[in-house]
Amino acid sequence: MITLTAENFAEQVLRSDKPVLVDFWADWCPPCRMIAPILEEIAEEYGDRLTVAKLNADDHPEIAQRYGVMAFPTLNLYRNGEVVQQVRGARPKRLLLAEFAAHI
């Protein structure tokens, strides 16, 4: 799983060859901690066709604001530099995969 910053966001997400699932999270967010192991599993299982990345929204609020992130966790799926799917809140792995199935 990639850790995103303001410095690498454009390169790692917007210019990526494959879809990128970005977890907008915060340290103080219990659901963010609950979903983290699920995202690590998805990163391992789908790493050949999907990049999974995390962005601490408290450290980089300008990026969270740019993409309308108002709640945590928010998962944005980017393809060709555009958000193609957004999921707010923690969900079980099977539901997350169902949400993103059309794009990965």
Buried (B, 14 or more C-beta within 10 A) or exposed (E): BBEBEEEEBEEBBEEBEEBBBBBBBBEEBEBBBEBBEBBEEBBEEBEEEBBBBBBBBEBBEEBBEEBEBEEBBBBBBBBEEEEEBBBBEBBEBEEBBEBBEEEB
